[in-house]
């Protein structure tokens, strides 16, 4: 039997694993967000037009059950911060931006709009949040051959492009558009779902890489 055939089966590099709590936080973020705005709207004593009116309107001072949106934004922010901390497979700048986006979400919830006026802190944290949540996929890119799909340049560019298109729609709706609420919900849902897709891509990449590793181990043991 010939020995020394150690490289018969190439083994792709494993992406750093995502701990269970990071997987959980990525799953919970969009669930908490969508459930929060849905429940808050349903609890209103008068019909709430979610297509026209913003999420911020549900959490404005004096709004019934505004605490529902406050809790939802705090929960979503905590989930994004936890996911950024757990997503060790991503490039460091992207992880930091995702965590900043989570903190921004919490600050948005803690600084609601006034009953009949805007709020400078609310608007500032909203702007910060939307910017960092738009650019973090680009900052998280990994370029090694076996990088998870969600961290590859093509995927990051695609999701950023989609987000920019939706943001353009939202910006247009800000000027008394009839679908402001729908546009805002589309933006926030899009930005909350992408971290989950990245985490899933890391799990899939590691699962696929585990098979060649097992094959290599079997060859070496012969």
MARMAR-803552 format. One record per residue (C-alpha): x, y, z; residue number from 1. Coordinates in nm, 4 decimals. Example, Ala and Ser with C-alpha at 12.3 -4.5 7.8 and 13.67 -1.06 7.14 Angstrom:
<atoms>
{atom {1.2300,-0.4500,0.7800},1}
{atom {1.3670,-0.1060,0.7140},2}
</atoms>
This chain:
<atoms>
{atom {0.0000,0.0000,0.0000},1}
{atom {0.1371,0.3389,-0.0985},2}
{atom {0.1628,0.5997,0.1724},3}
{atom {0.2100,0.9741,0.1391},4}
{atom {-0.1039,1.0538,-0.0606},5}
{atom {-0.2145,1.3218,0.1845},6}
{atom {-0.3655,1.5611,-0.0675},7}
{atom {-0.5831,1.3248,-0.2686},8}
{atom {-0.8951,1.5137,-0.1631},9}
{atom {-0.8708,1.8942,-0.1460},10}
{atom {-1.0418,2.0438,0.1568},11}
{atom {-1.1985,2.3903,0.1343},12}
{atom {-1.1318,2.6237,0.4229},13}
{atom {-1.4091,2.6274,0.6793},14}
{atom {-1.5735,2.9589,0.7574},15}
{atom {-1.5741,3.0375,1.1259},16}
{atom {-1.8826,2.8812,1.2786},17}
{atom {-2.1792,3.0876,1.3972},18}
{atom {-2.2716,3.0012,1.7586},19}
{atom {-2.6285,2.8905,1.8264},20}
{atom {-2.7226,3.2214,1.9834},21}
{atom {-2.6107,3.4035,1.6689},22}
{atom {-2.8312,3.1798,1.4558},23}
{atom {-3.1213,3.2431,1.6944},24}
{atom {-3.0733,3.6210,1.6916},25}
{atom {-3.0661,3.6304,1.3114},26}
{atom {-3.3930,3.4349,1.2961},27}
{atom {-3.5657,3.6440,1.5608},28}
{atom {-3.4826,3.9875,1.4149},29}
{atom {-3.7255,3.9851,1.1183},30}
{atom {-3.9879,3.7975,1.3209},31}
{atom {-3.9826,4.0565,1.6001},32}
{atom {-3.9843,4.3442,1.3515},33}
{atom {-4.2776,4.2277,1.1409},34}
{atom {-4.4741,4.1030,1.4410},35}
{atom {-4.4133,4.4323,1.6206},36}
{atom {-4.5511,4.6615,1.3531},37}
{atom {-4.8404,4.4210,1.2828},38}
{atom {-4.9491,4.3888,1.6463},39}
{atom {-4.9067,4.7615,1.7139},40}
{atom {-5.1283,4.8487,1.4177},41}
{atom {-5.3931,4.5900,1.5098},42}
{atom {-5.4150,4.7241,1.8666},43}
{atom {-5.4983,5.0772,1.7576},44}
{atom {-5.8487,5.1847,1.8597},45}
{atom {-5.8987,5.3380,1.5143},46}
{atom {-5.8004,5.1805,1.1809},47}
{atom {-5.4311,5.2346,1.1044},48}
{atom {-5.3267,5.2575,0.7400},49}
{atom {-4.9952,5.0693,0.7340},50}
{atom {-4.9523,5.1387,0.3626},51}
{atom {-4.9541,5.5137,0.4077},52}
{atom {-4.8356,5.5696,0.7656},53}
{atom {-4.4862,5.4988,0.8937},54}
{atom {-4.3635,5.2625,1.1639},55}
{atom {-4.2447,5.5679,1.3578},56}
{atom {-4.6052,5.6915,1.3735},57}
{atom {-4.6963,5.3803,1.5742},58}
{atom {-4.4302,5.4646,1.8301},59}
{atom {-4.4888,5.8405,1.8474},60}
{atom {-4.5580,6.0052,2.1812},61}
{atom {-4.9258,5.9884,2.2721},62}
{atom {-4.9924,5.6956,2.0374},63}
{atom {-5.1868,5.4091,2.1990},64}
{atom {-4.9754,5.0998,2.2617},65}
{atom {-4.6615,5.2715,2.1378},66}
{atom {-4.4658,5.0535,2.3798},67}
{atom {-4.5189,4.7622,2.1386},68}
{atom {-4.3040,4.9300,1.8732},69}
{atom {-4.0531,5.0449,2.1344},70}
{atom {-4.0042,4.6882,2.2558},71}
{atom {-3.9876,4.5600,1.8980},72}
{atom {-3.7163,4.8093,1.8005},73}
{atom {-3.5185,4.7278,2.1143},74}
{atom {-3.5503,4.3570,2.0387},75}
{atom {-3.4523,4.3921,1.6735},76}
{atom {-3.1558,4.6083,1.7673},77}
{atom {-3.0360,4.3603,2.0274},78}
{atom {-3.0692,4.0779,1.7730},79}
{atom {-2.8666,4.2621,1.5073},80}
{atom {-2.5961,4.3472,1.7606},81}
{atom {-2.5799,3.9839,1.8712},82}
{atom {-2.5690,3.8602,1.5114},83}
{atom {-2.2843,4.0979,1.4302},84}
{atom {-2.0934,3.9717,1.7322},85}
{atom {-2.1558,3.6086,1.6365},86}
{atom {-2.0847,3.6396,1.2629},87}
{atom {-1.7132,3.5692,1.2892},88}
{atom {-1.6984,3.4487,0.9290},89}
{atom {-1.7604,3.8036,0.8054},90}
{atom {-1.4937,4.0704,0.7658},91}
{atom {-1.4490,4.2757,1.0826},92}
{atom {-1.5722,4.6106,0.9416},93}
{atom {-1.9006,4.4517,0.8354},94}
{atom {-1.9555,4.2964,1.1765},95}
{atom {-1.8940,4.6306,1.3457},96}
{atom {-2.1379,4.8092,1.1145},97}
{atom {-2.4057,4.5460,1.1771},98}
{atom {-2.3639,4.5933,1.5517},99}
{atom {-2.3833,4.9712,1.5099},100}
{atom {-2.7037,4.9219,1.3106},101}
{atom {-2.8466,4.7236,1.5995},102}
{atom {-2.7555,4.9939,1.8488},103}
{atom {-2.9123,5.2549,1.6193},104}
{atom {-3.2369,5.0574,1.6161},105}
{atom {-3.2464,5.0584,1.9952},106}
{atom {-3.1807,5.4327,2.0039},107}
{atom {-3.4607,5.4907,1.7525},108}
{atom {-3.6993,5.3110,1.9850},109}
{atom {-3.5826,5.5105,2.2867},110}
{atom {-3.6201,5.8430,2.1040},111}
{atom {-3.9727,5.8485,1.9599},112}
{atom {-4.1243,6.1177,1.7435},113}
{atom {-4.3322,6.3859,1.9129},114}
{atom {-4.7093,6.3684,1.9057},115}
{atom {-4.7326,6.6362,1.6362},116}
{atom {-4.3695,6.7108,1.5535},117}
{atom {-4.0592,6.5316,1.4414},118}
{atom {-3.7673,6.4452,1.6652},119}
{atom {-3.4101,6.5313,1.5710},120}
{atom {-3.2571,6.2401,1.7690},121}
{atom {-3.5117,5.9993,1.6174},122}
{atom {-3.4353,6.1167,1.2656},123}
{atom {-3.0585,6.1176,1.3248},124}
{atom {-3.0556,5.7613,1.4579},125}
{atom {-3.2884,5.6527,1.1774},126}
{atom {-3.0475,5.7937,0.9196},127}
{atom {-2.7507,5.6300,1.0916},128}
{atom {-2.9304,5.2977,1.1041},129}
{atom {-3.0372,5.2934,0.7408},130}
{atom {-2.6886,5.3924,0.6204},131}
{atom {-2.4933,5.1312,0.8157},132}
{atom {-2.7485,4.8578,0.7438},133}
{atom {-2.7155,4.9375,0.3729},134}
{atom {-2.3358,4.9281,0.3548},135}
{atom {-2.2530,4.6510,0.6025},136}
{atom {-2.2864,4.3702,0.3414},137}
{atom {-2.0117,4.5347,0.1328},138}
{atom {-1.7906,4.5819,0.4398},139}
{atom {-1.8435,4.2164,0.5383},140}
{atom {-1.7154,4.0705,0.2084},141}
{atom {-1.4710,3.7796,0.2188},142}
{atom {-1.2701,3.6931,-0.0916},143}
{atom {-1.1237,3.3494,-0.0240},144}
{atom {-1.2413,3.0789,-0.2692},145}
{atom {-1.4687,2.8872,-0.0313},146}
{atom {-1.6287,3.1951,0.1273},147}
{atom {-1.9987,3.1540,0.2123},148}
{atom {-2.2213,3.2830,-0.0652},149}
{atom {-2.3699,3.5608,0.1482},150}
{atom {-2.0221,3.7058,0.2053},151}
{atom {-1.9080,3.6964,-0.1575},152}
{atom {-1.8763,4.0196,-0.3577},153}
{atom {-2.1542,3.9300,-0.6046},154}
{atom {-2.4086,3.8584,-0.3307},155}
{atom {-2.3130,4.1677,-0.1313},156}
{atom {-2.3351,4.3894,-0.4375},157}
{atom {-2.6723,4.2413,-0.5347},158}
{atom {-2.8337,4.2925,-0.1950},159}
{atom {-2.6904,4.6447,-0.1676},160}
{atom {-2.8272,4.7265,-0.5113},161}
{atom {-3.1742,4.6023,-0.4171},162}
{atom {-3.1639,4.8013,-0.0933},163}
{atom {-3.0627,5.1199,-0.2777},164}
{atom {-3.3538,5.0804,-0.5200},165}
{atom {-3.5992,5.0358,-0.2329},166}
{atom {-3.4420,5.3305,-0.0503},167}
{atom {-3.4962,5.5457,-0.3589},168}
{atom {-3.8625,5.4492,-0.3534},169}
{atom {-3.8811,5.5315,0.0185},170}
{atom {-3.7128,5.8691,-0.0385},171}
{atom {-3.9688,5.9571,-0.3055},172}
{atom {-4.2532,5.8550,-0.0727},173}
{atom {-4.1205,6.0858,0.2005},174}
{atom {-4.2606,6.3796,0.0014},175}
{atom {-4.6244,6.3097,0.0875},176}
{atom {-4.6289,5.9832,-0.1027},177}
{atom {-4.9327,5.7554,-0.0578},178}
{atom {-4.7189,5.4466,0.0117},179}
{atom {-4.4726,5.5799,0.2690},180}
{atom {-4.5541,5.3079,0.5218},181}
{atom {-4.5220,5.0284,0.2683},182}
{atom {-4.1899,5.1607,0.1392},183}
{atom {-4.0496,5.1976,0.4915},184}
{atom {-4.1600,4.8472,0.5879},185}
{atom {-4.0015,4.7072,0.2717},186}
{atom {-3.6689,4.8746,0.3545},187}
{atom {-3.6628,4.7607,0.7156},188}
{atom {-3.7716,4.4057,0.6321},189}
{atom {-3.5068,4.3816,0.3605},190}
{atom {-3.2346,4.4989,0.5967},191}
{atom {-3.3462,4.2635,0.8743},192}
{atom {-3.3670,3.9532,0.6551},193}
{atom {-3.0220,3.9810,0.4961},194}
{atom {-2.8241,3.9022,0.8172},195}
{atom {-3.0298,3.5813,0.8470},196}
{atom {-2.9470,3.4845,0.4874},197}
{atom {-2.5771,3.5459,0.5518},198}
{atom {-2.5849,3.3282,0.8636},199}
{atom {-2.7623,3.0512,0.6718},200}
{atom {-2.5020,3.0719,0.3948},201}
{atom {-2.2254,3.0266,0.6537},202}
{atom {-2.4009,2.7191,0.7935},203}
{atom {-2.4423,2.5726,0.4440},204}
{atom {-2.0790,2.6445,0.3499},205}
{atom {-1.9501,2.4730,0.6620},206}
{atom {-2.1779,2.1744,0.6078},207}
{atom {-2.0471,2.1313,0.2525},208}
{atom {-1.6870,2.1717,0.3623},209}
{atom {-1.7297,1.9080,0.6313},210}
{atom {-1.7793,1.6334,0.3691},211}
{atom {-1.4388,1.6768,0.1976},212}
{atom {-1.2798,1.6975,0.5425},213}
{atom {-1.4267,1.3608,0.6352},214}
{atom {-1.3121,1.2148,0.3020},215}
{atom {-0.9602,1.3467,0.3570},216}
{atom {-0.9499,1.1933,0.7025},217}
{atom {-1.0594,0.8593,0.5577},218}
{atom {-0.7852,0.8708,0.2913},219}
{atom {-0.5168,0.9546,0.5448},220}
{atom {-0.6203,0.6641,0.7651},221}
{atom {-0.5654,0.4085,0.4861},222}
</atoms>
